């Protein structure tokens, strides 16, 4: 048996243990997926039929608004109801190790030792959408593991955090009273992805004004038919308002389920995952081809002296990797 088959056999064993509720197996599978090793695709393929039960909640917003504390307190509330929770906390990438800068239990001390909670910190590794590339696959591991709710906490990079819309069923955008001056500038980004707004740290001056400003913007921009985006106030470190947030999340879940929007969100998630995989495979195929780099060295010099264009070079690369040959074959089969 070669090493690849051996690894595949070990991965299958880990998947079996995962489905039996083995926490260590879940952690090891997540590590394999994060490392993007050769068996990652096989692992995801094995666990996917066992997914689709967990409800996915995204918590996003600018840095410093208290997302981690809010996730911590929301998890405490969910656990009080007997709900099991998986948390994916996406952190900035360490420039030294390439891993997440913040550790799992350093962030969320109240829940880190609860057996009904599984926390995983992930590094963005340069991804600009607020989530890591493998976040969706890690969420599938939590889902197959049997978690009832999956909470995503994004890295907190502002308006670029739009990946969360595709990853989550309910998106919670967290702001603070001081966000009021920048709400207008945000309406093309975070303002349009929220299912629920939270003004956290609402014990600070200006909280009521921030709520009113957000509500005015929502009156002008919201297009969610049948769902009025609520704006809540919380003081997460005290637990104030968290029970109300939990109730609103449940209301949004019931709204999505009743309008068949939940199934539509999940169809979009599958489509986005498929598109992402194709893009990644094509990118890898092109830029891991040693011929391409050699070709570029030559053609860049030629183009800069007036012989050709970047477009013509791109066309040549696509021919080199067989893109057009395949396209022509597909046309011939139609």
C-alpha positions in Angstrom: 0.0 0.0 0.0 1.5 3.4 -1.0 1.6 6.3 1.4 -1.3 8.1 -0.3 -3.6 5.1 0.2 -2.5 4.8 3.7 -3.4 8.4 4.4 -6.7 7.9 2.7 -7.4 4.9 4.9 -6.5 6.9 8.0 -8.8 9.7 6.8 -11.7 7.3 6.4 -11.2 6.0 9.9 -11.2 9.6 11.2 -14.4 10.3 9.3 -16.1 7.2 10.8 -15.0 8.4 14.3 -16.2 11.9 13.6 -19.7 10.5 12.8 -19.6 8.6 16.0 -19.0 11.9 17.9 -15.2 11.6 18.5 -13.9 15.1 19.3 -10.3 14.3 18.6 -11.2 13.0 15.1 -13.0 16.2 14.4 -10.0 18.3 15.4 -7.6 16.2 13.3 -9.9 16.3 10.2 -10.1 20.1 10.5 -6.3 20.3 10.6 -6.1 18.2 7.4 -8.6 20.4 5.7 -6.9 23.6 6.8 -3.5 22.3 5.5 -5.2 21.7 2.1 -3.5 18.3 1.9 -4.2 15.8 -0.9 -6.9 14.0 1.0 -8.9 17.1 1.9 -11.3 16.8 -1.1 -11.9 13.1 -0.2 -12.7 14.0 3.4 -15.2 16.7 2.4 -16.8 14.3 -0.1 -17.2 11.7 2.7 -18.8 14.0 5.2 -21.0 16.1 3.0 -23.9 13.7 2.9 -24.0 14.0 6.7 -24.4 17.8 6.6 -27.4 20.2 6.3 -28.8 20.0 9.8 -26.8 22.8 11.6 -28.0 26.4 11.6 -25.3 28.8 10.6 -25.0 32.2 12.1 -22.5 34.8 11.0 -21.3 37.6 13.3 -19.4 40.3 11.5 -18.5 44.0 11.8 -15.5 46.3 12.1 -12.6 45.6 14.5 -13.1 46.4 18.1 -16.9 46.2 18.3 -16.9 43.2 20.7 -17.7 40.4 18.3 -15.9 37.8 20.3 -17.6 38.8 23.6 -21.0 38.7 21.9 -20.3 35.3 20.4 -19.2 34.1 23.8 -22.4 35.3 25.5 -24.7 34.1 22.8 -23.1 30.7 23.1 -23.7 30.7 26.8 -27.4 31.4 26.1 -27.6 28.7 23.5 -26.0 26.2 25.8 -28.5 27.1 28.5 -31.1 25.8 26.1 -29.2 22.6 25.5 -28.1 23.6 22.0 -24.6 22.4 20.9 -22.4 24.9 19.2 -19.4 25.0 16.9 -17.5 28.3 16.7 -15.3 29.3 13.8 -13.3 32.4 14.8 -11.4 33.8 11.9 -8.4 35.7 12.9 -5.7 37.7 11.1 -2.8 35.6 9.8 0.4 35.6 11.8 3.2 37.0 9.6 5.5 34.4 11.2 3.6 31.1 11.3 0.9 31.7 8.8 -1.6 30.6 11.5 -4.2 32.5 13.5 -2.9 35.2 15.8 -5.4 34.5 18.6 -5.9 31.2 20.3 -9.2 29.4 20.7 -9.7 29.5 24.5 -7.9 32.8 25.1 -10.7 34.5 23.2 -13.7 32.9 24.9 -12.8 31.8 28.4 -16.4 31.3 29.5 -17.2 28.5 27.1 -13.8 27.0 26.2 -14.1 24.0 28.6 -17.7 23.2 27.7 -18.0 19.8 26.0 -21.0 21.0 24.1 -18.9 23.7 22.4 -16.2 23.3 19.8 -14.1 26.4 19.1 -11.7 26.6 16.2 -9.6 29.6 15.3 -8.7 29.9 11.7 -6.3 32.3 9.8 -7.5 34.2 6.8 -4.2 33.4 5.0 -4.6 36.5 2.8 -8.3 36.0 1.9 -10.0 39.4 1.7 -13.6 38.4 2.2 -13.4 38.2 6.0 -13.3 34.4 6.1 -10.6 31.8 5.4 -10.7 29.8 2.2 -11.5 26.5 3.9 -14.1 28.0 6.4 -17.1 26.4 4.7 -15.4 22.9 4.7 -14.6 23.3 8.4 -18.2 24.2 9.1 -19.2 21.0 7.3 -17.1 19.1 9.7 -18.9 20.7 12.6 -22.2 20.0 10.9 -21.4 16.3 10.4 -20.1 16.1 14.0 -23.6 16.9 15.1 -23.4 20.6 16.2 -26.9 22.2 16.2 -25.6 25.8 15.6 -22.4 27.0 13.9 -21.2 30.5 14.7 -18.8 32.3 12.4 -16.9 35.3 13.7 -15.2 37.1 10.9 -11.8 38.7 11.1 -13.1 42.3 11.3 -11.7 44.0 8.2 -14.6 46.3 7.4 -16.5 46.4 4.2 -14.7 43.5 2.5 -16.3 40.9 4.9 -19.0 39.9 2.4 -18.1 36.2 2.2 -20.2 35.7 5.3 -23.4 36.1 3.3 -22.7 32.9 1.5 -21.5 31.0 4.6 -24.3 31.9 7.0 -28.1 31.5 7.2 -28.4 34.5 9.5 -25.9 37.4 9.4 -25.5 39.6 12.4 -23.7 42.9 11.8 -22.2 44.4 15.0 -21.4 48.1 15.4 -20.8 50.4 18.4 -22.2 53.8 19.2 -19.2 55.5 17.7 -20.0 53.9 14.4 -22.7 56.5 13.8 -20.4 58.8 11.8 -19.4 56.1 9.4 -22.7 54.4 8.9 -23.4 56.3 5.7 -20.1 55.2 4.2 -20.8 51.6 5.1 -24.2 51.2 3.4 -22.7 49.8 0.2 -21.1 47.0 2.2 -21.9 45.7 5.6 -25.1 47.8 5.7 -26.6 45.7 2.9 -25.8 42.2 4.2 -27.3 42.3 7.7 -30.3 40.3 8.7 -29.9 41.7 12.2 -28.0 44.8 13.5 -26.5 45.0 16.9 -25.2 48.2 18.5 -22.9 46.7 21.1 -21.3 48.5 24.0 -24.7 50.4 24.2 -23.8 51.7 27.7 -21.7 54.2 25.9 -22.9 57.7 25.0 -24.6 57.9 21.6 -26.1 54.4 21.4 -29.6 55.6 20.8 -28.4 58.0 18.1 -26.6 55.1 16.4 -29.7 53.0 16.4 -31.7 55.8 14.9 -29.1 56.4 12.2 -29.1 52.8 11.2 -32.8 52.6 11.1 -33.0 55.6 8.8 -30.5 54.0 6.4 -32.4 50.8 6.5 -35.7 52.6 5.6 -33.9 53.9 2.5 -32.0 50.8 1.5 -33.5 47.6 2.8 -35.1 45.3 0.2 -35.6 42.1 2.3 -39.2 41.4 1.4 -41.2 40.2 4.4 -38.4 40.7 6.9 -37.8 44.0 8.7 -34.2 44.2 9.7 -34.1 44.9 13.5 -31.6 47.0 15.3 -30.8 45.8 18.8 -28.7 47.2 21.6 -26.4 45.0 23.7 -23.8 45.3 26.3 -22.2 41.9 25.6 -19.7 41.9 28.5 -22.6 42.2 30.9 -24.9 39.9 28.9 -27.5 42.7 28.4 -29.6 42.2 25.3 -28.2 38.8 24.4 -31.4 37.0 25.2 -33.3 39.4 22.9 -30.7 38.7 20.2 -31.2 35.0 20.6 -35.0 35.4 20.2 -34.6 37.6 17.0 -32.3 35.0 15.5 -34.9 32.3 16.1 -37.5 34.6 14.5 -35.3 35.0 11.5 -34.9 31.2 11.2 -38.6 30.7 11.3 -39.1 33.4 8.7 -36.5 31.8 6.3 -38.0 28.3 6.9 -41.6 29.5 6.2 -40.7 31.3 3.0 -38.4 28.5 1.7 -35.6 31.1 1.8 -33.5 28.8 4.0 -33.4 26.2 1.3 -32.5 28.9 -1.3 -29.7 30.1 0.9 -28.3 26.6 1.1 -28.6 26.1 -2.7 -26.6 29.4 -3.1 -24.0 28.1 -0.6 -23.6 24.9 -2.6 -23.3 26.9 -5.8 -20.7 29.2 -4.3 -18.7 26.3 -3.0 -18.7 24.6 -6.4 -17.6 27.8 -8.2 -14.9 28.4 -5.6 -13.5 24.9 -6.0 -13.4 25.2 -9.8 -11.6 28.6 -9.6 -9.1 27.1 -7.1 -8.4 24.1 -9.3 -8.0 26.1 -12.4 -5.7 28.6 -10.6 -3.6 25.8 -9.3 -3.5 24.0 -12.6 -2.2 27.1 -14.4 0.2 28.5 -11.9 1.7 25.2 -10.9 2.7 24.5 -14.5 6.4 25.1 -14.7 6.1 26.0 -18.4 4.0 29.1 -17.5 6.6 30.9 -15.4 9.2 30.3 -18.1 6.8 31.6 -20.7 5.9 34.7 -18.7 9.6 35.6 -18.2 10.0 35.7 -22.0 6.7 37.3 -23.0 6.8 40.0 -20.4 10.0 41.3 -21.8 8.6 41.1 -25.3 5.4 42.9 -24.4 7.2 45.8 -22.7 9.1 46.4 -25.9 5.9 46.5 -28.0 5.6 42.9 -29.2 2.1 41.8 -28.0 -0.2 42.6 -25.1 -1.2 41.1 -21.8 -4.4 39.9 -23.4 -2.5 38.0 -26.1 -0.2 36.5 -23.5 -3.1 35.4 -21.5 -4.7 33.7 -24.6 -1.4 31.9 -25.2 -1.3 30.6 -21.6 -4.9 29.3 -21.9 -3.9 27.5 -25.1 -0.9 26.0 -23.3 -3.0 24.5 -20.5 -5.5 23.1 -22.9 -8.4 25.4 -22.0 -9.4 26.2 -25.6 -9.0 22.6 -26.8 -11.3 21.4 -24.0 -13.8 24.2 -24.8 -13.8 23.2 -28.5 -14.3 19.5 -27.6 -17.3 20.5 -25.4 -18.8 22.5 -28.3 -18.4 19.5 -30.6 -20.3 17.3 -28.2 -23.3 19.6 -28.1 
